[in-house]
């Protein structure tokens, strides 16, 4: 009985100590985490439509690098063990050109105001769309209903419009001689009838770099359908985009563990995609986490037993490579956390929390 009592006492002491340590770390991080830094970084990253290799993606990586350097991380020359705080920028040749949107405007002929424009909705131009000639193209818009077949519609030299994804529409329309397409495909959980100017970004397969795909908002789709109900509609479409050879950048920072440095916790945030929520917030939050961790480490307030790794790059592929390219390193990865769409206030955004996951055991979402 005495032995059991002693074990119980020791367990109680250990539990209290663990709780005290946890609370101590919470106080340190809550006091030191600078929300203004995070908001400023989010604003910087959000300025760009980010895809691997393009101007905005690279600028975002370099912005993170500047934050790391200011916090005391030093650039790694050969090995992570060179310094307690290291970072490296990995460069890889891309198999395909990167893509970068510049501008887009669509206007129903005879109307003064644009139906949509890039300056207020960057998602309207589907990824991999080509540029139109200067001044754009003007053509008749042809609507394809739900049960219609493109073989029964003359789309040559015209713009095909349908209530389906622009990516699905594009290939068959281009094969039939269309100049481009306009698609509408907003899931119901995005509440498009309420958020009538919202558009989800999408991409098309366009190896020939010809033609364009426009993603319509609910409001634009309804206006276009109303115009078509009155007769023939012609539209002027201006698109401008760049496609060029580039390198893919990934940035990895480490705080070395002092007892088990080969074991690590990996935090990651994907840089690509155009939004503030998805995922400038994750990039910025992870940058502030790394900055604060470095500050606490240098001040002697934390001394992690295992290595802390912070990674920014292309979604899925960058973390996949981190695991697959070094088998010994992979063995030491104990835990991972993805900073993705951090801190959204759904009362303001109107968003719905949507879970897409494999059967358990799988990822865990925190809110």
C-alpha angles and dihedrals in degrees: 000000000000089000092052090047091051091049090049091050092048091049090049091051091048091049092050091047091049091049091048091050091048092050090047091056092045090054092049095050096041091051095045102040107105112209092189090060090051094048092047092051091046090053091050095050093042091062090076139066096229127209126152110282099010128116097263096046092050093044089053092051091050091048089056089048091055090051092050093048092049089051092055104265111142125212112261114237102182114339139020090236093067090095138001088247116042139156135184135191110220118207125200130176113246121233091215134033119270119240130223127184119218107172146340134182129174122190133176106234111253094029123103101212124061118252087222136350136194094234090069101029119028092179092068093086111069116230112265094025113147128230121265120225115278108289091025131247128291119207145144117275116229120198119215113201126216096268098033124112122222090224088067094051128077104227100154109133090359139102115253118216125189140154094250136085115300090226092059091045099046104069097048092043093052091047087055093052102261121154092224145314142253117207136183120201116146116158116235093242088068089062095226093179088063099035095044098171097048121114132181116225117245141171139226134208104246111157091158091055092227130129133011141251122212122200108214126211119227091256094049091046092053093048091050093049090049091052092048091052088064097052143279114000126200122192136195113220124191119186129170124183140151128227118187146148114271147156124254113234128208124179122206126184128187139195105198119235113232100211106026105015093164090062115075151175113224122208116188140182127186116230102195125088125070108254138099091222094037098069123322086089092059093046091051097044092050091048090054091046090054092046093050093044089054092049092050091046094050091048091052094242093120131030109178115212090209130041119270113214125194118193132185123182148093114343116263095347096067094049090040091055091046088060100037102041096062116035094186091051090047091057089061097052103109100169142001136201127192117210100210126156094350125194103000115171101217091192085067101034095041089221128152122223104244120191119205110176147143120252115285134310090055141103123341122215122208125201 
